Amino acid sequence: MAESELAREVESVLDVDVGAFDERVREDAETIKAEIEAGTFDNPQAIVGLEYEFYGVSDDGSLARIPRRLLEFVGFEKELGLHNAEMTASPQPLNAYGLAAQENEVRARLEAAAEPMDAEGLHLVSDAMWTIPPEGETAREYLTDSVSDDGVEIASNMSASTRYHAMANTDRPAGMRLDAPHVSLRADTVMPEALITSIQPHYQVPQAVDLPTYFRYAVRLAGPLLALGVNSPFYPPDLYDADATPAEILDDGHDEGRIDVFENVLNVPGDQEKVRFPRDLESVQDAVDAVVEDATMVPMPVETAGRFDDEFAHFRMKHGTYWRWVRPVFGGASRESANARIEFRPLPGQPTVRDTMAFQALLAGALEAMVARDHALYDLDWADARENFYAAVRDGSDADLTYLGPDGETTDADEMYADLFEQAEAGLRARGLDEETAAKYLWPLRQRARHGVTPADWKRDRVREYLDDGATLENAVYDMQFDYLEHQQDTLLDGSFADWTGRGGGVDADGHRKNRRG
């Protein structure tokens, strides 16, 4: 799409009457509530889904723009940046066959993408934040380059999505900044958000009316799961303040910078925080009202195509800028596929497919068991859950977290994770997985919890080693990233992060545990 065409589309968005749009959203909300009452969003069993984001790199490891035609050919979707690619796995029942089907689908599509990507000298990377900019460019240039087209600010390296570009041109634009320890950047568009990539497990609840209960547990699981998954302790080196020393960057940086990026870039300064840790829901109707009451950022024109969820198309469009780290969703292309689900958004991209599926299984299994057992975590104070989340952002596996287990409140990480894995395994077994299969899915994360080593820890250790050998910060970060890419090429489809740390020997060739510890 030419820039002038895109600019005209952005201008058409800016002309949409916000009041009329919001009125349609309120009408749609009543439609959803009526369908909830009718049982339309109920399912006979829990179903899981997965969104999985990647970024492209060239043969030399530098960030690379992925041709749009190539994405379509290999069945991926565009994301915010020209270097991004997203896979949406097919929803599957939460049972042994469903999890296996989802894992095999992810592997199959990555395998199918490999040959055409290789032919272009490109590779897909599963990570949380890229650190090596495109060849011949700085990260600062890549993230801030934009042009003004008839007064409309267009990011040069952003996908031609009207909604993304409109965010910079409304009367209430997004923050469009980075403000993290020793990192500061101002942009004229939301392009800096394209630094980050994530995995997003979905959990469709069996009965829509029970969504608030599952949601409450998911909110309280956000901190403990993120603490195991942290994977973005470094920014591209040229984004650091000139007077920041490597020691300060190592000491002060957050283990999950991705959270800072999303909140900084998309929150409207001095206004309602659209990207934030979510409040609990008192009822499923409250989940609908929360979207209605959220500040409208981009009142996009709505197109319909005869889908079931076109019956609430304006609500669905507004939900696209309803950003919470855990959020409720009502959707479905048909009445038969209509569902009420939880999108779990705290988790960064992971080193391997097996690590990604481990988080899918851990979240789903824990939700299953905790709801069925009325687990004590339900009563953890919301303020403690929020503090857990941001403590995990800052300190990862070293974070001090508060947990409510069968024996009461604890801040002991070993006790917390022992109970969490016990719940997850029980939930998976209740869905028909045998002991060995459940253990296989959870094993990669048991290793992280047992040894206290996360991908962020691994990255920090590599950078420290290179700095100790006399490297500059830039070279140390780049060498760490090269190591990450090399390890991932060997393990993305068939290994796990435990193989990177020398702790991959705890299972046999079929992924079964060799001992019963933990």
GIGIBEL-V245843 format. One record per backbone hydrogen bond with DSSP energy under -1.0 kcal/mol. NH is the residue of the N-H (numbers start at 0). CO is the residue of the C=O. E is the energy in kcal/mol with one decimal. If there is no record, write none. Layout:
# GIGIBEL-V245843
nh=NH co=CO e=E
nh=NH co=CO e=E
This chain:
# GIGIBEL-V245843
nh=5 co=1 e=-2.3
nh=6 co=2 e=-3.0
nh=7 co=3 e=-2.0
nh=8 co=4 e=-2.0
nh=9 co=5 e=-2.5
nh=10 co=6 e=-2.4
nh=11 co=7 e=-1.9
nh=12 co=8 e=-1.6
nh=13 co=9 e=-2.1
nh=14 co=10 e=-1.0
nh=15 co=12 e=-1.6
nh=20 co=16 e=-2.4
nh=21 co=17 e=-2.9
nh=22 co=18 e=-1.8
nh=23 co=19 e=-1.9
nh=24 co=20 e=-2.0
nh=25 co=21 e=-2.2
nh=26 co=22 e=-2.0
nh=27 co=23 e=-2.5
nh=28 co=24 e=-2.3
nh=29 co=25 e=-1.5
nh=30 co=26 e=-1.5
nh=31 co=27 e=-2.4
nh=32 co=28 e=-2.4
nh=33 co=29 e=-2.0
nh=34 co=30 e=-2.1
nh=35 co=31 e=-2.3
nh=36 co=32 e=-2.2
nh=37 co=33 e=-1.6
nh=38 co=35 e=-1.3
nh=39 co=34 e=-2.3
nh=41 co=38 e=-1.4
nh=42 co=205 e=-3.7
nh=46 co=203 e=-1.2
nh=47 co=91 e=-3.1
nh=48 co=201 e=-1.6
nh=50 co=199 e=-1.7
nh=51 co=86 e=-2.8
nh=52 co=197 e=-2.4
nh=53 co=84 e=-2.9
nh=54 co=124 e=-1.8
nh=55 co=82 e=-2.3
nh=56 co=122 e=-2.2
nh=57 co=61 e=-2.6
nh=60 co=57 e=-2.2
nh=62 co=131 e=-1.8
nh=63 co=55 e=-2.3
nh=65 co=81 e=-2.7
nh=70 co=66 e=-1.5
nh=71 co=67 e=-2.0
nh=72 co=68 e=-1.9
nh=73 co=69 e=-1.8
nh=75 co=70 e=-2.5
nh=76 co=85 e=-3.2
nh=81 co=156 e=-2.3
nh=83 co=80 e=-1.6
nh=84 co=53 e=-2.0
nh=85 co=76 e=-2.6
nh=86 co=51 e=-2.9
nh=88 co=49 e=-2.5
nh=91 co=47 e=-2.7
nh=93 co=45 e=-2.1
nh=94 co=92 e=-1.9
nh=98 co=94 e=-2.6
nh=99 co=95 e=-1.9
nh=100 co=96 e=-2.5
nh=101 co=97 e=-2.3
nh=102 co=98 e=-2.5
nh=103 co=99 e=-2.7
nh=104 co=100 e=-2.2
nh=105 co=101 e=-2.2
nh=106 co=102 e=-2.2
nh=107 co=103 e=-2.9
nh=108 co=104 e=-2.4
nh=109 co=105 e=-2.1
nh=110 co=106 e=-2.7
nh=111 co=107 e=-2.4
nh=112 co=108 e=-1.6
nh=113 co=109 e=-1.2
nh=116 co=112 e=-2.1
nh=117 co=113 e=-2.9
nh=118 co=114 e=-2.1
nh=119 co=116 e=-1.0
nh=120 co=117 e=-1.8
nh=121 co=116 e=-2.7
nh=122 co=56 e=-2.0
nh=124 co=54 e=-2.8
nh=129 co=194 e=-1.4
nh=136 co=133 e=-2.3
nh=141 co=137 e=-2.4
nh=142 co=138 e=-2.5
nh=143 co=139 e=-1.5
nh=144 co=140 e=-1.8
nh=146 co=153 e=-2.5
nh=148 co=151 e=-3.2
nh=151 co=148 e=-1.6
nh=153 co=146 e=-3.1
nh=155 co=144 e=-2.2
nh=158 co=79 e=-3.2
nh=160 co=158 e=-2.6
nh=164 co=160 e=-1.9
nh=165 co=161 e=-2.4
nh=166 co=162 e=-1.2
nh=167 co=164 e=-1.2
nh=168 co=165 e=-1.8
nh=173 co=166 e=-1.4
nh=175 co=264 e=-3.0
nh=177 co=184 e=-2.3
nh=179 co=182 e=-1.8
nh=182 co=179 e=-2.7
nh=184 co=177 e=-1.8
nh=186 co=175 e=-2.4
nh=192 co=189 e=-2.1
nh=193 co=190 e=-2.7
nh=194 co=191 e=-1.5
nh=195 co=192 e=-1.5
nh=196 co=127 e=-2.0
nh=198 co=346 e=-1.9
nh=199 co=50 e=-2.8
nh=201 co=48 e=-2.7
nh=202 co=341 e=-2.0
nh=203 co=46 e=-3.6
nh=204 co=339 e=-2.1
nh=209 co=206 e=-1.8
nh=210 co=207 e=-1.9
nh=213 co=209 e=-1.7
nh=214 co=210 e=-3.0
nh=215 co=211 e=-2.3
nh=216 co=212 e=-1.8
nh=217 co=213 e=-2.5
nh=218 co=214 e=-2.5
nh=219 co=215 e=-1.4
nh=220 co=216 e=-1.3
nh=224 co=220 e=-2.3
nh=225 co=221 e=-2.3
nh=226 co=222 e=-2.5
nh=228 co=224 e=-1.2
nh=229 co=225 e=-1.4
nh=231 co=254 e=-1.7
nh=238 co=235 e=-2.4
nh=239 co=236 e=-1.5
nh=240 co=181 e=-2.7
nh=243 co=240 e=-1.7
nh=248 co=244 e=-2.4
nh=249 co=245 e=-2.4
nh=250 co=246 e=-2.5
nh=251 co=247 e=-2.7
nh=252 co=248 e=-1.5
nh=254 co=393 e=-1.0
nh=255 co=392 e=-2.3
nh=256 co=231 e=-2.5
nh=258 co=255 e=-1.2
nh=260 co=256 e=-2.3
nh=261 co=257 e=-2.2
nh=262 co=258 e=-2.2
nh=263 co=259 e=-2.8
nh=264 co=260 e=-2.7
nh=265 co=261 e=-1.7
nh=266 co=262 e=-1.7
nh=270 co=267 e=-1.9
nh=286 co=282 e=-1.1
nh=287 co=283 e=-1.2
nh=288 co=284 e=-2.5
nh=289 co=285 e=-2.3
nh=291 co=287 e=-1.6
nh=292 co=288 e=-2.8
nh=299 co=297 e=-2.1
nh=307 co=332 e=-2.8
nh=308 co=331 e=-1.2
nh=310 co=307 e=-2.1
nh=311 co=308 e=-1.2
nh=312 co=309 e=-1.4
nh=315 co=311 e=-2.3
nh=316 co=312 e=-2.2
nh=317 co=313 e=-2.5
nh=318 co=314 e=-2.4
nh=319 co=316 e=-1.0
nh=320 co=317 e=-2.1
nh=321 co=318 e=-2.0
nh=322 co=320 e=-1.1
nh=324 co=275 e=-1.7
nh=326 co=342 e=-2.1
nh=328 co=340 e=-2.4
nh=330 co=338 e=-2.2
nh=338 co=330 e=-2.7
nh=340 co=328 e=-2.6
nh=341 co=202 e=-2.2
nh=342 co=326 e=-2.8
nh=343 co=200 e=-2.6
nh=344 co=324 e=-2.2
nh=348 co=196 e=-1.6
nh=352 co=491 e=-2.7
nh=355 co=351 e=-1.8
nh=356 co=352 e=-2.7
nh=357 co=353 e=-1.6
nh=358 co=354 e=-1.6
nh=359 co=355 e=-1.8
nh=360 co=356 e=-2.5
nh=361 co=357 e=-2.7
nh=362 co=358 e=-2.5
nh=363 co=359 e=-2.2
nh=364 co=360 e=-2.7
nh=365 co=361 e=-2.2
nh=366 co=362 e=-2.5
nh=367 co=363 e=-2.4
nh=368 co=364 e=-2.3
nh=369 co=365 e=-2.8
nh=370 co=366 e=-2.0
nh=371 co=367 e=-1.8
nh=372 co=368 e=-2.4
nh=374 co=369 e=-2.3
nh=377 co=374 e=-1.7
nh=378 co=375 e=-2.2
nh=379 co=376 e=-1.8
nh=384 co=380 e=-2.0
nh=385 co=381 e=-2.5
nh=386 co=382 e=-2.3
nh=387 co=383 e=-2.6
nh=388 co=384 e=-1.9
nh=389 co=385 e=-2.1
nh=390 co=386 e=-2.3
nh=391 co=387 e=-2.3
nh=392 co=388 e=-1.9
nh=393 co=389 e=-1.9
nh=394 co=390 e=-3.1
nh=395 co=391 e=-2.1
nh=397 co=394 e=-2.3
nh=398 co=395 e=-1.8
nh=402 co=409 e=-2.6
nh=404 co=407 e=-2.3
nh=407 co=404 e=-2.0
nh=409 co=402 e=-2.7
nh=415 co=411 e=-2.4
nh=416 co=412 e=-2.8
nh=417 co=413 e=-2.1
nh=418 co=414 e=-2.0
nh=419 co=415 e=-2.6
nh=420 co=416 e=-2.7
nh=421 co=417 e=-1.6
nh=422 co=418 e=-2.7
nh=423 co=419 e=-2.4
nh=424 co=420 e=-2.7
nh=425 co=421 e=-2.1
nh=426 co=422 e=-2.6
nh=427 co=423 e=-2.3
nh=428 co=424 e=-2.4
nh=429 co=425 e=-2.0
nh=431 co=428 e=-1.7
nh=432 co=427 e=-2.0
nh=437 co=433 e=-2.6
nh=438 co=434 e=-2.3
nh=439 co=435 e=-2.0
nh=440 co=436 e=-1.9
nh=441 co=437 e=-1.8
nh=442 co=438 e=-1.9
nh=445 co=441 e=-1.9
nh=446 co=442 e=-2.0
nh=447 co=443 e=-1.2
nh=448 co=444 e=-2.4
nh=449 co=445 e=-2.9
nh=450 co=446 e=-2.3
nh=451 co=447 e=-1.9
nh=455 co=229 e=-1.7
nh=457 co=453 e=-2.4
nh=458 co=454 e=-2.3
nh=459 co=455 e=-2.5
nh=460 co=456 e=-2.7
nh=461 co=457 e=-2.0
nh=462 co=458 e=-2.4
nh=463 co=459 e=-2.7
nh=464 co=460 e=-2.3
nh=465 co=461 e=-2.3
nh=466 co=462 e=-2.6
nh=467 co=463 e=-2.7
nh=468 co=464 e=-1.3
nh=469 co=466 e=-1.8
nh=470 co=465 e=-2.4
nh=475 co=471 e=-2.7
nh=476 co=472 e=-2.7
nh=477 co=473 e=-2.5
nh=478 co=474 e=-2.8
nh=479 co=475 e=-2.2
nh=480 co=476 e=-2.3
nh=481 co=477 e=-2.4
nh=482 co=478 e=-2.3
nh=483 co=479 e=-2.3
nh=484 co=480 e=-2.6
nh=485 co=481 e=-2.5
nh=486 co=482 e=-2.6
nh=487 co=483 e=-2.5
nh=488 co=484 e=-2.2
nh=489 co=485 e=-1.1
nh=490 co=486 e=-1.1
nh=491 co=487 e=-2.7
nh=494 co=490 e=-2.5
nh=498 co=495 e=-1.6
nh=499 co=496 e=-1.1
nh=502 co=497 e=-2.6
nh=507 co=511 e=-2.2
nh=510 co=507 e=-2.5
nh=513 co=505 e=-2.3
